[in-house]
Amino acid sequence: ILKLQKIAWKAFKDDQKDEIIVAKTVNGIASRAQVTPYDKKMAFVEIQARHILVKIASDNQDEDIKAIKKAEKIFEAALTNPSAFATLAKQFSDDKISAANGGDLGWISRGQMVPEFERQLYKMQPGDIIGPVKTQFGYHIIMATGRKDKPIPAGTTEQQIEAQILQQKQQEAVRKWIKPIQDSANVVIVDPMLLAYEYRVKQDY
């Protein structure tokens, strides 16, 4: 098979070695994750929220400083007049889809948002406003507008719930470990489909 695909035996062995090293590293990091009683309690909590996004224009430090200063001003305005949050979202949010609805994100369950956003969101009670929260998309000002327990699906066991939470926490642990490596690497996306997906995720139309 290798000969048919014109792959050298040494190159094949080196690729296998690299894959094993990566797998062992990732599994080692993931194995540190543990499910706590608090994780189980919060697994079926939903929070209704609005947000205002200030996108980071580039990796340039000056641009990042401009973005966080803008986000801090919006945050102060929201704290001063919480009832104007929807208006501020329509005026300033770079998330144009939610901005049209006053920044409304609807009801959010665990695992729907990026970890940095979710960690802060689940500390909030209705009426709380926090920010700026930095994610890969930029700086967020978040307002919680509701909180409720959702029913556990019929037939779902505690073991299934724990396994689902553990998988999410393992994925988060790996993402957290790999992010500074990705940030320091010079990664250039050239595949058109991957590039289009990257633009869509960042809403950079």
Contact map, one row per residue, 1 for C-alpha under 8 A:
1111100000000000000000000000000000000000000000000000000000000000000000000000000000000000000000000000000000000000000000000000000000000000000000000000000000000000000000000000000000000000000000000000000000000
1111111110000000000000000000000000000000000000000000000000000000000000000000000000000000000000000000000000000000000000000000000000000000000000000000000000000000000000000000000000000000000000000000000000000
1111111100000000000000000000000000000000000000000000000000000000000000000000000000000000000000000000000000000000000000000000000000000000000000000000000000000000000000000000000000000000000000000000000000000
1111111000000000000000000000000000000000000000000000000000000000000000000000000000000000000000000000000000000000000000000000000000000000000000000000000000000000000000000000000000000000000000000000000000000
1111111000000000000000000000000000000000000000000000000000000000000000000000000000000000000000000000000000000000000000000000000000000000000000000000000000000000000000000000000000000000000000000000000000000
0111111100000000000000000000000000000000000000000000000000000000000000000000000000000000000000000000000000000000000000000000000000000000000000000000000000000000000000000000000000000000000000000000000000000
0111111110110000000000000000000000000000000000000000000000000000000000000000000000000000000000000000000000000000000000000000000000000000000000000000000000000000000000000000000000000000000000000000000000000
0110011111110000000000000000000000000000000000000000000000000000000000000000000000000000000000000000000000000000000000000000000000000000000000000000000000000000000000000000000000000000000000000000000000000
0100001111111000000000000000000000000000000000000000000000000000000000000000000000000000000000000000000000000000000000000000000000000000000000000000000000000000000000000000000000000000000000000000000000000
0000000111111100000000000000000000000000000000000000000000000000000000000000000000000000000000000000000000000000000000000000000000000000000000000000000000000000000000000000000000000000000000000000000000000
0000001111111110000000000000000000000000000000000000000000000000000000000000000000000000000000000000000000000000000000000000000000000000000000000000000000000000000000000000000000000000000000000000000000000
0000001111111111000000000000000000000000000000000000000000000000000000000000000000000000000000000000000000000000000000000000000000000000000000000000000000000000000000000000000000000000000000000000000000000
0000000011111111100000000000000000000000000000000000000000000000000000000000000000000000000000000000000000000000000000000000000000000000000000000000000000000000000000000000000000000000000000000000000000000
0000000001111111110000000000000000000000000000000000000000000000000000000000000000000000000000000000000000000000000000000000000000000000000000000000000000000000000000000000000000000000000000000000000000000
0000000000111111111000000000000000000000000000000000000000000000000000000000000000000000000000000000000000000000000000000000000000000000000000000000000000000000000000000000000000000000000000000000000000000
0000000000011111111100000000000000000000000000000000000000000000000000000000000000000000000000000000000000000000000000000000000000000000000000000000000000000000000000000000000000000000000000000000000000000
0000000000001111111110000000000000000000000000000000000000000000000000000000000000000000000000000000000000000000000000000000000000000000000000000000000000000000000000000000000000000000000000000000000000000
0000000000000111111111000000000000000000000000000000000000000000000000000000000000000000000000000000000000000000000000000000000000000000000000000000000000000000000000000000000000000000000000000000000000000
0000000000000011111111100000000000000000000000000000000000000000000000000000000000000000000000000000000000000000000000000000000000000000000000000000000000000000000000000000000000000000000000000000000000000
0000000000000001111111110000000000000000000000000000000000000000000000000000000000000000000000000000000000000000000000000000000000000000000000000000000000000000000000000000000000000000000000000000000000000
0000000000000000111111111000000000000000000000000000000000000000000000000000000000000000000000000000000000000000000000000000000000000000000000000000000000000000000000000000000000000000000000000000000000000
0000000000000000011111111100000000000000000000000000000000000000000000000000000000000000000000000000000000000000000000000000000000000000000000000000000000000000000000000000000000000000000000000000000000000
0000000000000000001111111110000000000000000000000000000000000000000000000000000000000000000000000000000000000000000000000000000000000000000000000000000000000000000000000000000000000000000000000000000000000
0000000000000000000111111111000000000000000000000000000000000000000000000000000000000000000000000000000000000000000000000000000000000000000000000000000000000000000000000000000000000000000000000000000000000
0000000000000000000011111111100000000000000000000000000000000000000000000000000000000000000000000000000000000000000000000000000000000000000000000000000000000000000000000000000000000000000000000000000000000
0000000000000000000001111111110000000000000000000000000000000000000000000000000000000000000000000000000000000000000000000000000000000000000000000000000000000000000000000000010000000000000000000000000000000
0000000000000000000000111111111000000000000000000000000000000000000000000000000000000000000000000000000000000000000000000000000000000000000000000000000000000000000000000000000000000000000000000000000000000
0000000000000000000000011111111100000000000000000000000000000000000000000000000000000000000000000000000000000000000000000000000000000000000000000000000000000000000000000000000000000000000000000000000000000
0000000000000000000000001111111110000000000000000000000000000000000000000000000000000000000000000000000000000000000000000000000000000000000000000000000000000000000000000100110010000000000000000000000000000
0000000000000000000000000111111110000000000000000000000000000000000000000000000000000000000000000000000000000000000000000000000000000000000000000000000000000000000000001110110000000000000000000000000000000
0000000000000000000000000011111111000000000000000000000000000000000000000000000000000000000000000000000000000000000000000000000000000000000000000000000000000000000000000100000000000000000000000000000000000
0000000000000000000000000001111111000000000000000000000000000000000000000000000000000000000000000000000000000000000000000000000000000000000000000000000000000000000000000100000000000000000000000000000000000
0000000000000000000000000000111111100000000000000000000000000000000000000000000000000000000000000000000000000000000000000000000000000000000000000000000000000000000001001100100000000000000000000000000000000
0000000000000000000000000000001111110000000000000000000000000000000000000000000000000000000000000000000000000000000000000000000000000000000000000000000000000000000001001000000000000000000000000000000000000
0000000000000000000000000000000011111011000000000000000000000000000000000000000000000000000000000000000000000000000000000000000000000000000000000000000000000000010011001000000000000000000000000000000000000
0000000000000000000000000000000001111111000000000000000000000000000000000000000000000000000000000000000000000000000000000000000000000000000000000000000000000000000000000000000000000000000000000000000000000
0000000000000000000000000000000000111111100000000000000000000000000000000000000000000000000000000000000000000000000000000000000000000000000000000000000000000000000000000000000000000000000000000000000000000
0000000000000000000000000000000000011111110000000000000000000000000000000000000000000000000000000000000000000000000000000000000000000000000000000000000000000000000000000000000000000000000000000000000000000
0000000000000000000000000000000000111111111000000000000000000000000000000000000000000000000000000000000000000000000000000000000000000000000000000000000000000000000010000000000000000000000000000000000000000
0000000000000000000000000000000000111111111100000000000000000000000000000000000000000000000000000000000000000000000000000000000000000000000000000000000000000000110010000000000000000000000000000000000000000
0000000000000000000000000000000000001111111110000000000000000000000000000000000000000000000000000000000000000000000000000000000000000000000000000000000000000000000000000000000000000000000000000000000000000
0000000000000000000000000000000000000111111110000000000000000000000000000000000000000000000000000000000000000100000000000000000000000000000000000000000000000000000000000000000000000000000000000000000000000
0000000000000000000000000000000000000011111110000000000000000000000000000000000000000000000000000000000000001100000000000000000000000000000000000000000000000000100010000000000000000000000000000000000000000
0000000000000000000000000000000000000001111111000000000000000000000000000000000000000000000000000000000000001100000000000000000000000000000000000000111100000000000000000000000000000000000000000000000000000
0000000000000000000000000000000000000000111111100000000000000000000000000000000000000000000000000000000000001100000000000000000000000000000000000011110000000000000000000000000000000000000000000000000000000
0000000000000000000000000000000000000000000111110000000000000000000000000000000000000000000000000000000000111100000000000000000000000000000000000011110000000000000000000000000000000000000000000000000000000
0000000000000000000000000000000000000000000011111000000000000000000000000000000000000000000000000000000000111000000000001100000000000000000000011111000000000000000000000000000000000000000000000000000000000
0000000000000000000000000000000000000000000001111100000000000000000000000000000000000000000000000000000011110000000000000000000000000000000000011110000000000000000000000000000000000000000000000000000000000
0000000000000000000000000000000000000000000000111110000000000000000000000000000000000000000000000000000111110000000000000000000000000000000001111100000000000000000000000000000000000000000000000000000000000
0000000000000000000000000000000000000000000000011111000000000000000000000000000000000100000000000000011111000000000000000000000000000000000001111000000000000000000000000000000000000000000000000000000000000
0000000000000000000000000000000000000000000000001111100000000000000000000000000000000000100010000100001110000000000000000000000000000000000111100000000000000000000000000000000000000000000000000000000000000
0000000000000000000000000000000000000000000000000111110000000000000000000000000000000001100111100010001000000000000000000000000000000000000111000000000000000000000000000000000000000000000000000000000000000
0000000000000000000000000000000000000000000000000011111000000000000000100000000000000000000111100000000000000000000000000000000000000000111110000000000000000000000000000000000000000000000000000000000000000
0000000000000000000000000000000000000000000000000001111100000000001101100000000000000000000111000000000000000000000000000000000000000000011100000000000000000000000000000000000000000000000000000000000000000
0000000000000000000000000000000000000000000000000000111110000000001000000000000000000000000001000000000000000000000000000000000000000000111000000000000000000000000000000000000000000000000000000000000000000
0000000000000000000000000000000000000000000000000000011111100011001000000000000000000000000000000000000000000000000000000000000000000000111000000000000000000000000000000000000000000000000000000000000000000
0000000000000000000000000000000000000000000000000000001111110011001000000000000000000000000000000000000000000000000000000000000000000000000000000000000000000000000000000000000000000000000000000000000000000
0000000000000000000000000000000000000000000000000000000111110011000000000000000000000000000000000000000000000000000000000000000000000000000000000000000000000000000000000000000000000000000000000000000000000
0000000000000000000000000000000000000000000000000000000111111011000000000000000000000000000000000000000000000000000000000000000000000000000000000000000000000000000000000000000000000000000000000000000000000
0000000000000000000000000000000000000000000000000000000011111111000000000000000000000000000000000000000000000000000000000000000000000000000000000000000000000000000000000000000000000000000000000000000000000
0000000000000000000000000000000000000000000000000000000000111111100000000000000000000000000000000000000000000000000000000000000000000000000000000000000000000000000000000000000000000000000000000000000000000
0000000000000000000000000000000000000000000000000000000000011111110000000000000000000000000000000000000000000000000000000000000000000000000000000000000000000000000000000000000000000000000000000000000000000
0000000000000000000000000000000000000000000000000000000111111111111000000000000000000000000000000000000000000000000000000000000000000000000000000000000000000000000000000000000000000000000000000000000000000
0000000000000000000000000000000000000000000000000000000111111111111100000000000000000000000000000000000000000000000000000000000000000000000000000000000000000000000000000000000000000000000000000000000000000
0000000000000000000000000000000000000000000000000000000000001111111110000000000000000000000000000000000000000000000000000000000000000000000000000000000000000000000000000000000000000000000000000000000000000
0000000000000000000000000000000000000000000000000000000000000111111111000000000000000000000000000000000000000000000000000000000000000000000000000000000000000000000000000000000000000000000000000000000000000
0000000000000000000000000000000000000000000000000000011110000011111111100000000000000000000000000000000000000000000000000000000000000000001000000000000000000000000000000000000000000000000000000000000000000
0000000000000000000000000000000000000000000000000000010000000001111111110000000000000000000000000000000000000000000000000000000000010000001000000000000000000000000000000000000000000000000000000000000000000
0000000000000000000000000000000000000000000000000000000000000000111111111000000000000000000000000000000000000000000000000000000000000000000000000000000000000000000000000000000000000000000000000000000000000
0000000000000000000000000000000000000000000000000000010000000000011111111100000000000000000000000000000000000000000000000000000000000000000000000000000000000000000000000000000000000000000000000000000000000
0000000000000000000000000000000000000000000000000000110000000000001111111110000000000000000000000000000000000000000000000000000000110000001110000000000000000000000000000000000000000000000000000000000000000
0000000000000000000000000000000000000000000000000000000000000000000111111111000000000000000000000000000000000000000000000000000000110000000000000000000000000000000000000000000000000000000000000000000000000
0000000000000000000000000000000000000000000000000000000000000000000011111111100000000000000000000000000000000000000000000000000000000000000000000000000000000000000000000000000000000000000000000000000000000
0000000000000000000000000000000000000000000000000000000000000000000001111111110000000001000100000000000000000000000000000000000000000000000010000000000000000000000000000000000000000000000000000000000000000
0000000000000000000000000000000000000000000000000000000000000000000000111111111000000000000000000000000000000000000000000000000001110000000010000000000000000000000000000000000000000000000000000000000000000
0000000000000000000000000000000000000000000000000000000000000000000000011111111100000000000000000000000000000000000000000000000000000000000000000000000000000000000000000000000000000000000000000000000000000
0000000000000000000000000000000000000000000000000000000000000000000000001111111110000000000000000000000000000000000000000000000000000000000000000000000000000000000000000000000000000000000000000000000000000
0000000000000000000000000000000000000000000000000000000000000000000000000111111111111001000000000000000000000000000000000000000010000000000000000000000000000000000000000000000000000000000000000000000000000
0000000000000000000000000000000000000000000000000000000000000000000000000011111111000000000000000000000000000000000000000000000010000000000000000000000000000000000000000000000000000000000000000000000000000
0000000000000000000000000000000000000000000000000000000000000000000000000001111111000000000000000000000000000000000000000000000000000000000000000000000000000000000000000000000000000000000000000000000000000
0000000000000000000000000000000000000000000000000000000000000000000000000000111111111000000000000000000000000000000000000000000000000000000000000000000000000000000000000000000000000000000000000000000000000
0000000000000000000000000000000000000000000000000000000000000000000000000000011111111000000000000000000000000000000000000000000000000000000000000000000000000000000000000000000000000000000000000000000000000
0000000000000000000000000000000000000000000000000000000000000000000000000000010011111100000000000000000000000000000000000000000000000000000000000000000000000000000000000000000000000000000000000000000000000
0000000000000000000000000000000000000000000000000000000000000000000000000000010011111111000000000000000000000000000000000000000000000000000000000000000000000000000000000000000000000000000000000000000000000
0000000000000000000000000000000000000000000000000000000000000000000000000000010011111111100000000000010000000000000000000000000000000000000000100000000000000000000000000000000000000000000000000000000000000
0000000000000000000000000000000000000000000000000100000000000000000000000000000000111111110000000010111100000000000000000000000000000000000000000000000000000000000000000000000000000000000000000000000000000
0000000000000000000000000000000000000000000000000000000000000000000000000000000000011111111000000000010000000000000000000000000000000000000000000000000000000000000000000000000000000000000000000000000000000
0000000000000000000000000000000000000000000000000001000000000000000000000100010000011111111110000000010000000000000000000000000000000000000000000000000000000000000000000000000000000000000000000000000000000
0000000000000000000000000000000000000000000000000011000000000000000000000000000000001111111110000010011000000000000000000000000000000000000000000000000000000000000000000000000000000000000000000000000000000
0000000000000000000000000000000000000000000000000000000000000000000000000000000000000111111110000011111000000000000000000000000000000000000000000000000000000000000000000000000000000000000000000000000000000
0000000000000000000000000000000000000000000000000000000000000000000000000000000000000011111110000010000000000000000000000000000000000000000000000000000000000000000000000000000000000000000000000000000000000
0000000000000000000000000000000000000000000000000001110000000000000000000100000000000001111111000000000000000000000000000000000000000000000000000000000000000000000000000000000000000000000000000000000000000
0000000000000000000000000000000000000000000000000011110000000000000000000000000000000001111111110010001000000000000000000000000000000000000000000000000000000000000000000000000000000000000000000000000000000
0000000000000000000000000000000000000000000000000001111000000000000000000000000000000000000111110010000000000000000000000000000000000000000000000000000000000000000000000000000000000000000000000000000000000
0000000000000000000000000000000000000000000000000001100000000000000000000000000000000000000011111110001000000000000000000000000000000000000000000000000000000000000000000000000000000000000000000000000000100
0000000000000000000000000000000000000000000000000000000000000000000000000000000000000000000011111111000000000000000000000000000000000000000000000000000000000000000000000000000000000000000000000000000000000
0000000000000000000000000000000000000000000000000000000000000000000000000000000000000000000000111111100000000000000000000000000000000000000000000000000000000000000000000000000000000000000000000000000000000
0000000000000000000000000000000000000000000000000010000000000000000000000000000000000000000000111111111110000000000000000000000000000000000000000000000000000000000000000000000000000000000000000000000000000
0000000000000000000000000000000000000000000000000001000000000000000000000000000000000100111011111111111100000000000000000000000000000000000000000000000000000000000000000000000000000000000000000000000000000
0000000000000000000000000000000000000000000000000000000000000000000000000000000000000000010000011111111000000000000000000000000000000000000000000000000000000000000000000000000000000000000000000000000000000
0000000000000000000000000000000000000000000000000000000000000000000000000000000000000100010000001111111100000000000000000000000000000000000000000000000000000000000000000000000000000000000000000000000000000
0000000000000000000000000000000000000000000000000100000000000000000000000000000000001111110000000111111100000000000000000000000000000000000000000000000000000000000000000000000000000000000000000000000000000
0000000000000000000000000000000000000000000000000111000000000000000000000000000000000100110010100111111110000000000000000000000000000000000000000000000000000000000000000000000000000000000000000000000000000
0000000000000000000000000000000000000000000000001110000000000000000000000000000000000100000000000110111111000000000000000000000000000000000000000000000000000000000000000000000000000000000000000000000000000
0000000000000000000000000000000000000000000000011110000000000000000000000000000000000000000000000100001111110000000000000000000000000000000000000000000000000000000000000000000000000000000000000000000000000
0000000000000000000000000000000000000000000000011100000000000000000000000000000000000000000000000000000111110000000000000000000000000000000000000000000000000000000000000000000000000000000000000000000000000
0000000000000000000000000000000000000000000001111000000000000000000000000000000000000000000000000000000011111000000000000000000000000000000000000000000000000000000000000000000000000000000000000000000000000
0000000000000000000000000000000000000000000001111000000000000000000000000000000000000000000000000000000011111101100000000000000000000000000000000000000000000000000000000000000000000000000000000000000000000
0000000000000000000000000000000000000000001111100000000000000000000000000000000000000000000000000000000000111111000000000000000000000000000000000000000000000000000000000000000000000000000000000000000000000
0000000000000000000000000000000000000000011111000000000000000000000000000000000000000000000000000000000000011111100001000000000000000000000000000000000000000000000000000000000000000000000000000000000000000
0000000000000000000000000000000000000000000000000000000000000000000000000000000000000000000000000000000000001111111001000000000000000000000000000000000000000000000000010000000000000000000000000000000000000
0000000000000000000000000000000000000000000000000000000000000000000000000000000000000000000000000000000000011111110000000000000000000000000000000000000000000000000000000000000000000000000000000000000000000
0000000000000000000000000000000000000000000000000000000000000000000000000000000000000000000000000000000000010111111011000000000000000000000000000000000000000000000000000000000000000000000000000000000000000
0000000000000000000000000000000000000000000000000000000000000000000000000000000000000000000000000000000000000011111111000000000000000010000000000000000000000000000000000000000000000000000000000000000000000
0000000000000000000000000000000000000000000000000000000000000000000000000000000000000000000000000000000000000010111111100000000000000000000000000000000000000000000000000001000000000000000000000000000000000
0000000000000000000000000000000000000000000000000000000000000000000000000000000000000000000000000000000000000000011111110000000000001110000000000000000000000000000000000000000000000000000000000000000000000
0000000000000000000000000000000000000000000000000000000000000000000000000000000000000000000000000000000000000000111111111000000000001110000000000000000000000000000000000000000000000000000000000000000000000
0000000000000000000000000000000000000000000000000000000000000000000000000000000000000000000000000000000000000110111111111100000000000000000000000000000000000000000000000000000000000000000000000000000000000
0000000000000000000000000000000000000000000000000000000000000000000000000000000000000000000000000000000000000000001111111110000000000000000000000000000000000000000000000000000000000000000000000000000000000
0000000000000000000000000000000000000000000000000000000000000000000000000000000000000000000000000000000000000000000111111111000000001000000000000000000000000000000000000000000000000000000000000000000000000
0000000000000000000000000000000000000000000000100000000000000000000000000000000000000000000000000000000000000000000011111111000000000000000001010000000000000000000000000000000000000000000000000000000000000
0000000000000000000000000000000000000000000000100000000000000000000000000000000000000000000000000000000000000000000001111111000000000000000000000000000000000000000000000000000000000000000000000000000000000
0000000000000000000000000000000000000000000000000000000000000000000000000000000000000000000000000000000000000000000000111111100000000000000000000000000000000000000000000000000000000000000000000000000000000
0000000000000000000000000000000000000000000000000000000000000000000000000000000000000000000000000000000000000000000000011111110110000000000000010000000000000000000000000000000000000000000000000000000000000
0000000000000000000000000000000000000000000000000000000000000000000000000000000000000000000000000000000000000000000000000011111100000000000000011110000000000000000000000000000000000000000000000000000000000
0000000000000000000000000000000000000000000000000000000000000000000000000000000000000000000000000000000000000000000000000001111100000000000000111110000000000000000000000000000000000000000000000000000000000
0000000000000000000000000000000000000000000000000000000000000000000000000000000000000000000000000000000000000000000000000000111110000000000000111100000000000000000000000000000000000000000000000000000000000
0000000000000000000000000000000000000000000000000000000000000000000000000000000000000000000000000000000000000000000000000001111111000000000000111000000000000000000000000000000000000000000000000000000000000
0000000000000000000000000000000000000000000000000000000000000000000000000000011000000000000000000000000000000000000000000001001111100000000011110000000000000000000000000000000000000000000000000000000000000
0000000000000000000000000000000000000000000000000000000000000000000000000010000000000000000000000000000000000000000000000000000111111000000011100000000000000000000000000000000000000000000000000000000000000
0000000000000000000000000000000000000000000000000000000000000000000000110010000000000000000000000000000000000000000000000000000011111000001111000000000000000000000000000000000000000000000000000000000000000
0000000000000000000000000000000000000000000000000000000000000000000100110010000000000000000000000000000000000000000000000000000001111100001111000000000000000000000000000000000000000000000000000000000000000
0000000000000000000000000000000000000000000000000000000000000000000000000000000000000000000000000000000000000000000110010000000001111110001111000000000000000000000000000000000000000000000000000000000000000
0000000000000000000000000000000000000000000000000000000000000000000000000000000000000000000000000000000000000000000110000000000000011111111100000000000000000000000000000000000000000000000000000000000000000
0000000000000000000000000000000000000000000000000000000000000000000000000000000000000000000000000000000000000000010110000000000000001111111100000000000000000000000000000000000000000000000000000000000000000
0000000000000000000000000000000000000000000000000000000000000000000000000000000000000000000000000000000000000000000000000000000000000111110000000000000000000000000000000000000000000000000000000000000000000
0000000000000000000000000000000000000000000000000000101100000000000000000000000000000000000000000000000000000000000000000000000000000111111000000000000000000000000000000000000000000000000000000000000001000
0000000000000000000000000000000000000000000000000000111100000000000000000000000000000000000000000000000000000000000000000000000000000111111100000000000000000000000000000000000000000000000000000000000000000
0000000000000000000000000000000000000000000000000000111100000000001100100000000000000000000000000000000000000000000000000000000000111110111110000000000000000000000000000000000000000000000000000000000000000
0000000000000000000000000000000000000000000000000011110000000000000000100000000000000000000000000000000000000000000000000000000000111110011111000000000000000000000000000000000000000000000000000000000000000
0000000000000000000000000000000000000000000000000011100000000000000000100110000000000000000000000000000000000000000000000000000011111000001111100000000000000000000000000000000000000000000000000000000000000
0000000000000000000000000000000000000000000000001111000000000000000000000000000000000000000000000000000000000000000000001000000011111000000111110000000000000000000000000000000000000000000000000000000000000
0000000000000000000000000000000000000000000000001110000000000000000000000000000000001000000000000000000000000000000000000000011111000000000011111000000000000000000000000000000000000000000000000000000000000
0000000000000000000000000000000000000000000000111100000000000000000000000000000000000000000000000000000000000000000000001001111110000000000001111110000000000000000000000000000000000000000000000000000000000
0000000000000000000000000000000000000000000000111100000000000000000000000000000000000000000000000000000000000000000000000000111100000000000000111110000000000000000000000000000000000000000000000000000000000
0000000000000000000000000000000000000000000000111000000000000000000000000000000000000000000000000000000000000000000000000000111000000000000000011111000000000000000000000000000000000000000000000000000000000
0000000000000000000000000000000000000000000011110000000000000000000000000000000000000000000000000000000000000000000000000000110000000000000000011111100000000000000000000000000000000000000000000000000000000
0000000000000000000000000000000000000000000011100000000000000000000000000000000000000000000000000000000000000000000000000000000000000000000000000111110000000000000000000000000000000000000000000000000000000
0000000000000000000000000000000000000000000111000000000000000000000000000000000000000000000000000000000000000000000000000000000000000000000000000011111000000000000000000000000000000000000000000000000000000
0000000000000000000000000000000000000000000111000000000000000000000000000000000000000000000000000000000000000000000000000000000000000000000000000001111100000000000000000000000000000000000000000000000000000
0000000000000000000000000000000000000000000100000000000000000000000000000000000000000000000000000000000000000000000000000000000000000000000000000000111110000000000000000000000000000000000000000000000000000
0000000000000000000000000000000000000000000100000000000000000000000000000000000000000000000000000000000000000000000000000000000000000000000000000000011111010000000000000000000000000000000000000000000000000
0000000000000000000000000000000000000000000000000000000000000000000000000000000000000000000000000000000000000000000000000000000000000000000000000000001111110000000000000000000000000000000000000000000000000
0000000000000000000000000000000000000000000000000000000000000000000000000000000000000000000000000000000000000000000000000000000000000000000000000000000111110000000000000000000000000000000000000000000000000
0000000000000000000000000000000000000000000000000000000000000000000000000000000000000000000000000000000000000000000000000000000000000000000000000000000011111000000000000000000000000000000000000000000000000
0000000000000000000000000000000000000000000000000000000000000000000000000000000000000000000000000000000000000000000000000000000000000000000000000000000111111101100000000000000000000000000000000000000000000
0000000000000000000000000000000000000000000000000000000000000000000000000000000000000000000000000000000000000000000000000000000000000000000000000000000000111111100000000000000000000000000000000000000000000
0000000000000000000000000000000000000000000000000000000000000000000000000000000000000000000000000000000000000000000000000000000000000000000000000000000000011111110000000000000000000000000000000000000000000
0000000000000000000000000000000000000000000000000000000000000000000000000000000000000000000000000000000000000000000000000000000000000000000000000000000000001111111000000000000000000000000000000000000000000
0000000000000000000000000000000000000000000000000000000000000000000000000000000000000000000000000000000000000000000000000000000000000000000000000000000000011111111100000000000000000000000000000000000000000
0000000000000000000000000000000000000001001000000000000000000000000000000000000000000000000000000000000000000000000000000000000000000000000000000000000000011111111110000000000000000000000000000000000000000
0000000000000000000000000000000000100001000000000000000000000000000000000000000000000000000000000000000000000000000000000000000000000000000000000000000000000111111111000000000000000000000000000000000000000
0000000000000000000000000000000000000000000000000000000000000000000000000000000000000000000000000000000000000000000000000000000000000000000000000000000000000011111111100000000000000000000000000000000000000
0000000000000000000000000000000000000000000000000000000000000000000000000000000000000000000000000000000000000000000000000000000000000000000000000000000000000001111111110000000000000000000000000000000000000
0000000000000000000000000000000000100011001000000000000000000000000000000000000000000000000000000000000000000000000000000000000000000000000000000000000000000000111111111000000000000000000000000000000000000
0000000000000000000000000000000011100000000000000000000000000000000000000000000000000000000000000000000000000000000000000000000000000000000000000000000000000000011111111100000000000000000000000000000000000
0000000000000000000000000000000000000000000000000000000000000000000000000000000000000000000000000000000000000000000000000000000000000000000000000000000000000000001111111110000000000000000000000000000000000
0000000000000000000000000000000000000000000000000000000000000000000000000000000000000000000000000000000000000010000000000000000000000000000000000000000000000000000111111111000000000000000000000000000000000
0000000000000000000000000000010011100000000000000000000000000000000000000000000000000000000000000000000000000000000000000000000000000000000000000000000000000000000011111111100000000000000000000000000000000
0000000000000000000000000000111110000000000000000000000000000000000000000000000000000000000000000000000000000000000000000000000000000000000000000000000000000000000001111111110000000000000000000000000000000
0000000000000000000000000000010000000000000000000000000000000000000000000000000000000000000000000000000000000000000000000000000000000000000000000000000000000000000000111111111000000000000000000000000000000
0000000000000000000000000000000000000000000000000000000000000000000000000000000000000000000000000000000000000000001000000000000000000000000000000000000000000000000000011111111100000000000000000000000000000
0000000000000000000000000000110010000000000000000000000000000000000000000000000000000000000000000000000000000000000000000000000000000000000000000000000000000000000000001111111110000000000000000000000000000
0000000000000000000000000100110000000000000000000000000000000000000000000000000000000000000000000000000000000000000000000000000000000000000000000000000000000000000000000111111111000000000000000000000000000
0000000000000000000000000000000000000000000000000000000000000000000000000000000000000000000000000000000000000000000000000000000000000000000000000000000000000000000000000011111111100000000000000000000000000
0000000000000000000000000000000000000000000000000000000000000000000000000000000000000000000000000000000000000000000000000000000000000000000000000000000000000000000000000001111111110000000000000000000000000
0000000000000000000000000000100000000000000000000000000000000000000000000000000000000000000000000000000000000000000000000000000000000000000000000000000000000000000000000000111111111000000000000000000000000
0000000000000000000000000000000000000000000000000000000000000000000000000000000000000000000000000000000000000000000000000000000000000000000000000000000000000000000000000000011111111100000000000000000000000
0000000000000000000000000000000000000000000000000000000000000000000000000000000000000000000000000000000000000000000000000000000000000000000000000000000000000000000000000000001111111110000000000000000000000
0000000000000000000000000000000000000000000000000000000000000000000000000000000000000000000000000000000000000000000000000000000000000000000000000000000000000000000000000000000111111111000000000000000000000
0000000000000000000000000000000000000000000000000000000000000000000000000000000000000000000000000000000000000000000000000000000000000000000000000000000000000000000000000000000011111111100000000000000000000
0000000000000000000000000000000000000000000000000000000000000000000000000000000000000000000000000000000000000000000000000000000000000000000000000000000000000000000000000000000001111111111000000000000000000
0000000000000000000000000000000000000000000000000000000000000000000000000000000000000000000000000000000000000000000000000000000000000000000000000000000000000000000000000000000000111111110000000000000000000
0000000000000000000000000000000000000000000000000000000000000000000000000000000000000000000000000000000000000000000000000000000000000000000000000000000000000000000000000000000000011111110000000000000000000
0000000000000000000000000000000000000000000000000000000000000000000000000000000000000000000000000000000000000000000000000000000000000000000000000000000000000000000000000000000000001111111000000000000000000
0000000000000000000000000000000000000000000000000000000000000000000000000000000000000000000000000000000000000000000000000000000000000000000000000000000000000000000000000000000000000111111100000000000000000
0000000000000000000000000000000000000000000000000000000000000000000000000000000000000000000000000000000000000000000000000000000000000000000000000000000000000000000000000000000000000100111110000000000000000
0000000000000000000000000000000000000000000000000000000000000000000000000000000000000000000000000000000000000000000000000000000000000000000000000000000000000000000000000000000000000000011111000000000000000
0000000000000000000000000000000000000000000000000000000000000000000000000000000000000000000000000000000000000000000000000000000000000000000000000000000000000000000000000000000000000000001111100110000000000
0000000000000000000000000000000000000000000000000000000000000000000000000000000000000000000000000000000000000000000000000000000000000000000000000000000000000000000000000000000000000000000111110110000000000
0000000000000000000000000000000000000000000000000000000000000000000000000000000000000000000000000000000000000000000000000000000000000000000000000000000000000000000000000000000000000000000011111110000000000
0000000000000000000000000000000000000000000000000000000000000000000000000000000000000000000000000000000000000000000000000000000000000000000000000000000000000000000000000000000000000000000001111111000000000
0000000000000000000000000000000000000000000000000000000000000000000000000000000000000000000000000000000000000000000000000000000000000000000000000000000000000000000000000000000000000000000000111111100000000
0000000000000000000000000000000000000000000000000000000000000000000000000000000000000000000000000000000000000000000000000000000000000000000000000000000000000000000000000000000000000000000011111111110000000
0000000000000000000000000000000000000000000000000000000000000000000000000000000000000000000000000000000000000000000000000000000000000000000000000000000000000000000000000000000000000000000011111111111000000
0000000000000000000000000000000000000000000000000000000000000000000000000000000000000000000000000000000000000000000000000000000000000000000000000000000000000000000000000000000000000000000000011111111100000
0000000000000000000000000000000000000000000000000000000000000000000000000000000000000000000000000000000000000000000000000000000000000000000000000000000000000000000000000000000000000000000000001111111110000
0000000000000000000000000000000000000000000000000000000000000000000000000000000000000000000000000000000000000000000000000000000000000000000000000000000000000000000000000000000000000000000000000111111111000
0000000000000000000000000000000000000000000000000000000000000000000000000000000000000000000000000000000000000000000000000000000000000000000000000000000000000000000000000000000000000000000000000011111111111
0000000000000000000000000000000000000000000000000000000000000000000000000000000000000000000000000000000000000000000000000000000000000000000000000000000000000000000000000000000000000000000000000001111111111
0000000000000000000000000000000000000000000000000000000000000000000000000000000000000000000000000000000000000000000000000000000000000000000000000000000000000000000000000000000000000000000000000000111111110
0000000000000000000000000000000000000000000000000000000000000000000000000000000000000000000000000000000000000000000000000000000000000000100000000000000000000000000000000000000000000000000000000000011111110
0000000000000000000000000000000000000000000000000000000000000000000000000000000000000000000000100000000000000000000000000000000000000000000000000000000000000000000000000000000000000000000000000000001111111
0000000000000000000000000000000000000000000000000000000000000000000000000000000000000000000000000000000000000000000000000000000000000000000000000000000000000000000000000000000000000000000000000000001111111
0000000000000000000000000000000000000000000000000000000000000000000000000000000000000000000000000000000000000000000000000000000000000000000000000000000000000000000000000000000000000000000000000000001100111
